[in-house]
Amino acid sequence: MKSVSALFGLALLLAACGGGVPESMPEAAAAAPQETAVAPEAAAVVSAEELGAAPAAPTPASPRPARPAAAKPAPVSNPTPAEEPAREPEPPTLPAPLALSTGTDLAVTTRVEITSRTNKVGDTLTATVAADVDDAEGRTVLPAGAVVTFRILEIKPAENRGGQGTLVLQTVSVRIDGESYPVKAEVTSLQSELKGRGVTAGDAAKVGAGAAAGAIIGRILGKKAAGTVVGGVAGAAAGTAVAIQTADRDIVVPAGSRIGLQLTGDFSRPAP
């Protein structure tokens, strides 16, 4: 189709230029009868001026509108993470406290003499732990030499030869390495002795009464002065014996005596 249109276009160009149609043209036209019907349309479409003109430059394609540059996302500022405050070092794990349970037995040794002759209720005195007292793990809770403080709650001498003196002690505290800790314990054993005071003024009055009674008895029996003297001497001797029997005897705990204790409450102190 394009070749026929080109031939007709060439013929029309020659005709316009005053030249005849080449003889071979009718034959070419006859050889292609089917394409002659298209010639008038092609002539109508193509003008001489167009044929003489230089081939038109192709219409430049209209430029595509430039796409707007995609907006670059604003740079995300990565805030500098705040520095974590320095962690304080964890405190070291403290060992478990040293402890003794209720019922633990121990012994202490007195440091001074205790006597009903000079001591009174309210006095305090001290004793030292006789040997280390350890817990179930073998740790020493009460070391030997720790100082135990007592308070006297009651103290009385024996009022007659067959009587017993009275001494009641209360444990107050124990001092270890300069630190004092409360302790509760009861006395289970105590080394003590009784010492006579000798004949006192009160006992002498008893002796005088005995001598007077002896003198009266001697006078009645002998009815002579000699009897009175003998009776009086016998009465005095009897009175002295009574005085010795009834004289007060002090309860005494010598220095260095051992006192047995048993804890009546749990005891504990920080481990060193």
Residue pairs with C-beta under 8 A, 6 or more apart in sequence:
1 35
1 38
4 32
4 35
4 38
4 39
5 35
5 38
5 39
5 42
7 25
7 28
7 29
8 39
8 42
8 43
9 42
9 46
9 51
11 21
11 22
11 25
12 43
12 46
12 48
12 51
13 48
13 51
13 52
14 20
14 21
14 22
15 21
16 48
16 51
29 36
94 270
94 271
95 271
96 271
97 268
97 269
97 270
97 271
98 135
98 139
98 140
98 141
98 268
98 269
98 270
98 271
99 135
99 141
99 266
99 267
99 268
99 269
100 133
100 135
100 141
100 142
100 263
100 266
100 267
100 268
101 263
101 266
102 263
102 264
102 265
102 266
103 262
103 263
104 133
104 262
104 263
104 267
105 188
105 260
105 261
105 262
105 263
106 129
106 130
106 131
106 133
106 142
106 185
106 260
106 261
106 262
106 263
107 129
107 130
107 131
107 258
107 259
107 260
107 261
108 127
108 128
108 129
108 130
108 148
108 258
108 259
108 261
109 127
109 128
109 130
109 256
109 257
109 258
109 259
110 125
110 127
110 253
110 254
110 255
110 256
110 257
110 258
110 259
111 125
111 126
111 127
111 128
111 255
112 125
112 126
112 255
113 252
113 253
113 254
113 255
114 125
114 152
114 155
114 167
114 252
114 253
115 195
115 250
115 251
115 252
115 253
116 155
116 156
116 157
116 165
116 166
116 167
116 250
116 251
116 252
117 157
117 195
117 197
117 250
117 252
119 125
119 152
119 155
120 152
120 155
121 152
121 153
121 154
121 155
122 151
122 152
123 151
123 152
124 149
124 150
124 151
124 152
124 172
125 149
125 150
125 152
126 147
126 148
126 149
126 150
127 147
127 148
127 150
127 259
128 144
128 145
128 146
128 147
128 148
129 142
129 143
129 144
129 145
129 146
129 148
129 174
130 144
130 258
131 144
132 140
132 142
132 143
132 144
133 140
133 141
133 142
134 140
134 141
135 141
139 271
141 267
141 268
141 269
142 174
142 176
142 267
143 176
146 174
146 175
146 176
147 174
147 175
148 171
148 173
148 174
148 175
148 183
148 261
149 171
149 172
149 173
149 174
149 175
150 169
150 170
150 171
150 172
151 169
151 170
151 172
152 167
152 168
152 169
152 170
153 168
153 169
153 170
154 166
154 167
154 168
155 165
155 166
155 167
155 168
155 251
156 165
156 166
156 167
156 251
157 165
157 194
157 197
157 248
157 249
157 250
157 251
158 164
158 165
158 194
158 248
158 249
158 250
158 251
159 246
159 248
160 245
160 246
161 244
161 245
161 246
161 249
163 249
164 194
164 251
165 192
165 194
165 249
165 250
165 251
166 251
167 190
167 192
167 251
167 253
169 187
169 190
169 259
171 183
171 184
171 185
171 186
171 261
172 182
172 183
173 180
173 181
173 182
173 183
174 180
174 181
174 183
175 181
176 269
177 272
179 269
181 267
181 269
183 263
183 267
184 263
184 264
184 265
184 267
185 261
185 262
185 263
185 264
186 261
186 262
186 264
187 259
187 260
187 261
188 260
188 261
188 262
189 258
189 259
189 260
190 253
190 257
190 259
190 260
191 253
191 254
191 257
191 258
191 259
192 251
192 252
192 253
192 257
193 251
193 252
193 254
194 249
194 250
194 251
194 252
195 249
195 250
195 252
196 244
196 247
196 248
196 249
196 250
197 247
197 248
197 249
197 250
198 247
199 207
199 240
199 243
199 244
199 247
200 247
200 248
203 243
203 244
203 246
203 247
204 243
206 239
206 242
206 243
206 246
207 236
207 239
207 240
207 242
207 243
208 239
209 239
210 235
210 236
210 238
210 239
210 240
210 242
210 243
211 232
211 235
211 236
211 239
212 235
213 235
213 239
214 231
214 232
214 233
214 234
214 235
214 236
214 237
214 238
214 239
215 228
215 231
215 232
215 235
216 231
217 231
217 234
217 235
218 227
218 228
218 229
218 230
218 231
218 232
218 234
218 235
219 227
219 228
219 231
221 227
221 231
222 228
222 230
222 231
253 259
